[in-house]
C-alpha cells in the first residue's frame, strides 16, 4: 500500500510580476502587510469596527447616502450573482445590454435566476444607446435594466447619462457592473440613479481578489424585502448578509477577516490620495500609454471618446504571434498583460494600468519591453518621448 504521507515540500516562493493585465492589479506594500495582521474573530468588537469603517469608506467612494453597501465574500462574479439573484424572481423580465463578454455573463446569470431575458447587443468596443434599451423594454413590465459601466473585455466605458430616466419611466431597477471602473472613474450612485452596483477589489482598488463591493438603493431593498420567493442562493441572500453587517450582527458566515483588513487599507489609500486626484492620475497614465504604444504601431481598439482609462485594448499587428509576445513579456521581463476575449481573441492585447499600477514608470517599462519583444527597438526612443510629452 502506498505511503499516504506526502514528501516534504519547500516553502512556497511566489513569483514577482508586474501586473499590467485586466486584473489582478499591482498592490501597495501596505495592503499586502494588512493581510498579515493577526486574525481575530469575525464577531470580535474590534473587527466589527473594521467592518463599519470599510462600509463608510465604500459609501463615500460611490456617493451612497442611503441603501446598503456591503463587500460580498467572493470575487466580482459573486457580486454580480448576488445583485441578480436578490432582485430577480422566476418569471421577471430583464433587459440586459451586451457590449462584451461581461454583459453576456450578466444576461446568463439572469437567465439562471429564472428571468425572461431580453438582450440589447452591440459589437465589441461599441456603446449601448439608451433608445435601444428603451425599445427593448417595449412597454412591457420589466423588473431590471442591466449593463456594464466598464467592459473589461474591450476597454470601453459606457456612459450612464439618461439611464436613470429610463429606469424611472419604465419602473425598472437599474443594475450596473462597475468591476473595472470603481476607484478609476467617477461613480455617484445617487446622481446616476443606480439601484444596484457591484465591483471587485482586484482592479482599481488594488486589493487582492476575493471581495465584491455591492450597493443596493432603498428602492432595490424594497424589492428585495417584497419578494414572493426566497432568494435562490442562501450564501448570497442579502437579507441574511445584512443581518450580519447591520445592527443585529447575526452570524451568517465567517467573513474573510484578513481580506477585509486589506480592503480597509486599500480604501484608506484611495481616500488619502483624493478621488479627483486618483481619477486624473488614471486618465493621465492612460493618455501616456496610448501615446507611447502608438509609436510602436500598437493602436487602440477603442476611440478616445469611449475609452476606459484603467484598461486599454490595442490591436495586435498583423503577423505578430500573440502568445509568443505575451510569453516573452512574462518570462523575460516579468510583465503580465492580457489577451483578447471573444471575437478579439488573438487580435488584441488588454493592458491594465489600474490603481497602484497606474504609474509612469510602469508605462515606460512596458513600452520598452514591448519594443524589444516586437523587434521594434528603433522606435523605443520615440515611444518614450511620446510618453514624456503626454505627461508634460
C-alpha positions in Angstrom: 0.0 0.0 0.0 1.5 3.4 -1.0 2.5 5.7 1.8 -0.2 8.5 2.0 2.2 10.9 3.6 3.4 13.5 1.0 7.1 14.2 0.7 8.2 17.3 2.5 7.8 20.3 0.2 9.8 23.5 0.1 8.2 26.7 1.4 6.2 28.4 -1.3 8.0 31.2 -3.0 5.7 33.3 -5.2 6.9 34.8 -8.5 7.2 38.6 -8.6 5.3 40.0 -11.5 4.4 43.5 -12.8 0.6 43.0 -13.2 -0.4 45.1 -16.2 -3.3 43.0 -17.4 -7.0 43.1 -16.8 -6.6 42.2 -13.1 -5.5 41.5 -10.5 -3.5 44.7 -10.4 -0.4 46.0 -8.7 -0.8 46.3 -4.9 0.8 48.7 -2.5 3.1 47.1 0.2 0.8 48.4 3.0 -2.1 46.5 1.5 -0.2 43.2 1.5 1.0 44.0 5.0 -2.6 44.4 6.1 -3.2 40.8 5.0 -0.7 39.6 7.5 -2.2 41.3 10.5 -3.3 39.0 13.3 -6.6 37.3 12.6 -9.3 37.8 15.1 -12.9 36.5 15.4 -15.5 37.6 12.9 -17.7 38.8 15.7 -14.9 40.4 17.8 -15.9 44.1 18.6 -12.6 45.2 17.1 -13.4 43.5 13.8 -16.9 44.9 13.8 -15.4 48.3 13.9 -13.3 47.4 10.8 -16.5 46.4 9.0 -18.1 49.7 9.9 -15.2 51.7 8.6 -15.0 49.7 5.4 -18.7 50.4 4.8 -18.3 54.1 5.4 -15.3 54.4 3.0 -17.1 52.4 0.3 -20.2 54.6 0.7 -18.1 57.7 0.3 -16.4 56.3 -2.8 -19.6 55.7 -4.6 -21.6 58.6 -3.3 -24.1 56.4 -1.4 -26.1 58.3 1.2 -28.8 55.6 1.7 -29.4 51.9 0.9 -27.0 49.1 1.6 -23.3 49.0 0.9 -21.6 45.6 1.6 -18.4 43.8 0.4 -19.7 40.4 -0.6 -17.3 37.5 0.4 -16.4 36.4 -3.1 -14.9 37.8 -6.3 -16.6 40.3 -8.6 -18.6 37.5 -10.2 -20.1 36.7 -6.8 -21.1 40.4 -6.6 -22.8 40.1 -10.0 -24.7 37.0 -8.9 -25.7 38.5 -5.6 -27.2 41.5 -7.2 -29.1 39.5 -9.8 -30.4 36.7 -7.7 -31.6 39.0 -4.9 -33.5 41.3 -7.3 -34.8 38.8 -9.9 -37.5 36.2 -9.2 -38.7 33.5 -11.6 -40.7 35.0 -14.5 -39.4 38.5 -14.1 -38.4 40.3 -17.3 -34.9 41.7 -17.5 -33.3 43.8 -20.3 -29.5 43.4 -20.4 -27.1 45.4 -22.5 -24.4 43.3 -24.0 -21.3 45.1 -25.3 -18.8 42.5 -24.5 -18.1 39.3 -22.5 -19.2 40.6 -19.2 -22.6 41.9 -20.3 -23.1 38.4 -21.7 -22.3 36.9 -18.3 -24.9 39.2 -16.6 -27.5 38.0 -19.0 -26.6 34.4 -18.4 -26.9 34.8 -14.6 -30.3 36.5 -15.0 -31.5 33.5 -17.1 -30.3 31.1 -14.5 -32.2 33.1 -11.9 -35.4 32.4 -13.9 -35.7 35.7 -15.7 -37.1 36.3 -19.2 -34.0 38.0 -20.6 -34.1 40.4 -23.5 -30.6 41.3 -24.7 -29.6 44.5 -26.5 -26.3 43.7 -28.2 -23.7 45.8 -30.0 -20.3 45.0 -31.5 -17.3 44.7 -29.2 -16.0 48.2 -28.4 -19.3 49.9 -29.2 -21.6 51.7 -26.7 -25.1 50.9 -25.9 -27.7 53.6 -26.7 -30.4 54.5 -24.3 -33.0 54.4 -27.1 -32.1 50.8 -28.0 -32.6 49.8 -24.3 -35.9 51.7 -24.3 -37.1 49.9 -27.4 -36.2 46.6 -25.8 -38.4 47.4 -22.8 -41.2 48.0 -25.4 -43.8 48.9 -22.8 -43.7 45.5 -21.1 -43.3 45.2 -17.3 -39.6 45.0 -16.8 -38.0 44.3 -13.4 -34.4 45.2 -14.2 -32.3 47.0 -16.8 -28.6 46.0 -16.5 -25.4 46.9 -18.3 -21.6 47.1 -17.8 -20.1 50.5 -17.0 -16.5 49.4 -17.8 -16.4 46.5 -20.2 -13.2 44.7 -19.2 -13.2 42.6 -22.4 -12.9 45.6 -24.7 -11.7 48.7 -22.7 -15.0 50.6 -23.4 -16.6 53.0 -20.9 -20.4 53.1 -21.1 -22.0 56.5 -20.3 -24.6 56.3 -17.6 -26.5 59.5 -18.6 -30.2 59.0 -19.3 -30.4 55.5 -17.8 -32.0 56.7 -14.5 -34.7 58.4 -16.5 -35.3 55.2 -18.5 -35.5 53.2 -15.3 -37.9 55.7 -13.7 -40.1 55.8 -16.9 -40.4 52.0 -17.0 -40.5 51.4 -13.2 -37.4 49.2 -13.6 -34.3 48.8 -11.4 -31.0 50.0 -12.9 -28.1 47.5 -12.3 -24.5 48.5 -13.2 -21.4 46.4 -13.4 -18.5 48.6 -12.1 -15.9 45.9 -11.6 -13.2 47.8 -13.6 -14.3 51.4 -13.1 -14.7 51.7 -9.3 -11.9 54.0 -8.0 -10.7 54.5 -11.6 -13.6 56.6 -12.9 -16.1 58.8 -11.0 -19.2 56.9 -9.9 -22.0 58.6 -8.0 -24.9 56.1 -7.4 -27.2 58.9 -6.2 -26.6 61.3 -9.1 -26.8 58.5 -11.6 -29.9 56.9 -10.2 -28.3 53.5 -9.8 -30.3 50.9 -7.9 -27.7 48.2 -7.7 -24.0 48.2 -8.4 -21.2 45.6 -7.9 -17.5 45.7 -8.3 -14.3 43.7 -7.4 -11.4 44.5 -5.2 -8.6 43.4 -7.6 -8.9 46.1 -10.2 -8.6 49.9 -9.4 -8.8 49.3 -5.6 -5.5 47.4 -5.9 -6.5 44.8 -3.3 -6.3 41.0 -3.7 -9.2 39.3 -5.4 -11.8 37.9 -3.0 -14.3 40.6 -2.1 -17.1 42.2 -4.2 -18.3 45.7 -3.1 -22.1 45.8 -3.7 -24.7 48.6 -3.3 -28.5 48.4 -3.3 -30.6 51.5 -3.2 -33.6 51.9 -0.9 -35.8 51.1 -3.9 -33.9 47.9 -4.6 -34.1 47.0 -0.9 -37.9 47.4 -1.0 -37.9 44.9 -4.0 -35.7 42.5 -2.0 -38.0 42.7 1.1 -41.1 42.2 -1.0 -40.0 39.0 -2.8 -42.6 36.3 -3.2 -40.0 33.5 -3.2 -36.8 33.1 -1.2 -33.5 34.1 -2.8 -32.2 31.1 -4.7 -28.8 31.3 -3.0 -28.6 31.0 0.7 -25.0 32.2 0.8 -25.7 35.3 -1.3 -29.0 36.2 0.3 -28.5 39.9 1.1 -31.3 39.9 3.7 -29.3 37.4 5.7 -26.0 39.1 5.0 -27.3 42.4 6.1 -28.3 40.9 9.4 -24.5 40.2 9.9 -23.3 43.6 8.6 -26.1 45.6 10.1 -27.0 46.4 13.7 -28.1 42.8 14.6 -24.6 41.3 14.0 -26.3 37.9 13.5 -24.0 35.2 12.4 -24.3 34.3 8.7 -20.9 33.2 7.6 -17.3 33.6 8.7 -16.1 36.8 6.9 -12.7 36.7 5.2 -11.2 38.8 8.1 -7.7 39.4 6.6 -9.2 40.3 3.2 -11.3 42.9 4.9 -8.1 44.2 6.6 -6.6 44.6 3.1 -9.7 46.3 1.7 -9.7 48.7 4.6 -6.1 49.7 3.8 -6.8 49.9 0.1 -9.8 52.2 0.7 -7.8 54.3 3.1 -5.2 54.9 0.4 -7.9 55.8 -2.1 -9.3 58.5 0.2 -5.8 59.7 1.3 -4.9 60.3 -2.4 -8.3 62.1 -3.0 -10.8 60.9 -5.5 -10.3 63.6 -8.1 -6.6 63.2 -8.0 -6.9 59.5 -8.4 -9.3 59.8 -11.4 -6.9 62.3 -13.0 -3.9 60.0 -12.4 -5.7 57.2 -14.2 -6.6 59.5 -17.1 -3.1 60.9 -17.5 -1.5 57.4 -17.4 -3.9 56.1 -20.0 -3.1 59.0 -22.3 0.6 58.4 -21.9 0.3 54.7 -22.5 -1.7 55.3 -25.8 0.9 57.8 -26.9 3.8 55.5 -26.3 2.2 52.3 -27.6 1.0 54.1 -30.8 4.6 54.9 -31.6 5.3 51.2 -31.6 2.4 50.6 -34.0 0.1 49.3 -31.3 -3.1 51.3 -32.0 -6.0 51.4 -29.6 -9.1 49.3 -30.5 -11.5 51.8 -28.9 -11.7 55.5 -29.9 -10.7 58.1 -27.3 -14.2 59.3 -26.6 -15.4 55.9 -25.4 -12.1 54.6 -24.0 -11.7 53.3 -20.4 -8.8 54.8 -18.5 -7.8 51.8 -16.3 -7.7 49.4 -19.2 -6.6 49.9 -22.8 -7.1 47.5 -25.7 -4.6 47.7 -28.5 -4.7 45.9 -31.8 -2.0 43.2 -32.3 -0.1 44.0 -35.5 -0.5 41.6 -38.5 2.0 38.8 -38.4 2.7 39.1 -34.6 2.3 36.0 -32.5 0.0 36.9 -29.6 1.0 34.2 -27.2 4.7 34.3 -28.0 5.0 38.1 -27.3 3.0 37.8 -24.1 5.1 34.8 -23.1 8.3 36.8 -23.6 7.0 39.7 -21.6 6.2 37.4 -18.7 9.3 35.2 -18.7 11.9 37.8 -19.7 10.6 41.0 -18.1 8.1 39.6 -15.5 5.3 41.7 -17.0 1.8 40.4 -17.4 -0.7 41.8 -20.0 -4.0 40.2 -21.1 -5.0 38.6 -24.3 -8.2 39.4 -26.2 -11.6 37.7 -25.4 -14.4 36.6 -27.6 -14.1 38.0 -31.2 -11.0 39.9 -30.1 -9.1 36.7 -29.1 -5.7 36.8 -30.8 -6.4 40.2 -32.2 -6.0 42.5 -29.2 -3.9 42.9 -26.0 -5.6 44.3 -22.9 -3.3 46.5 -20.9 -4.4 47.4 -17.3 -3.0 50.5 -15.6 -5.1 50.3 -12.5 -4.9 51.6 -9.0 -1.3 51.4 -7.8 -0.2 50.2 -11.2 -1.3 53.4 -12.9 2.2 54.9 -12.9 4.5 56.5 -15.4 7.3 54.0 -14.5 5.1 51.1 -15.4 4.1 52.7 -18.8 7.8 53.2 -19.6 8.8 49.7 -18.5 6.0 48.1 -20.6 6.8 50.2 -23.6 10.5 49.4 -23.5 9.8 45.6 -23.1 7.2 45.6 -25.9 9.6 47.4 -28.2 12.2 44.6 -27.6 9.7 41.8 -27.8 8.3 43.1 -31.1 11.7 43.7 -32.6 11.0 47.5 -32.8 13.8 48.8 -30.6 14.4 51.5 -33.2 11.0 53.0 -32.2 11.6 52.8 -28.4 13.2 56.3 -28.2 10.2 57.9 -30.0 7.8 56.0 -27.8 9.4 57.1 -24.6 9.5 60.7 -25.9 5.8 60.5 -26.6 5.2 59.3 -23.1 7.2 62.2 -21.7 5.3 64.6 -23.8 2.0 63.2 -22.6 2.9 63.7 -19.0 4.3 67.2 -19.7 
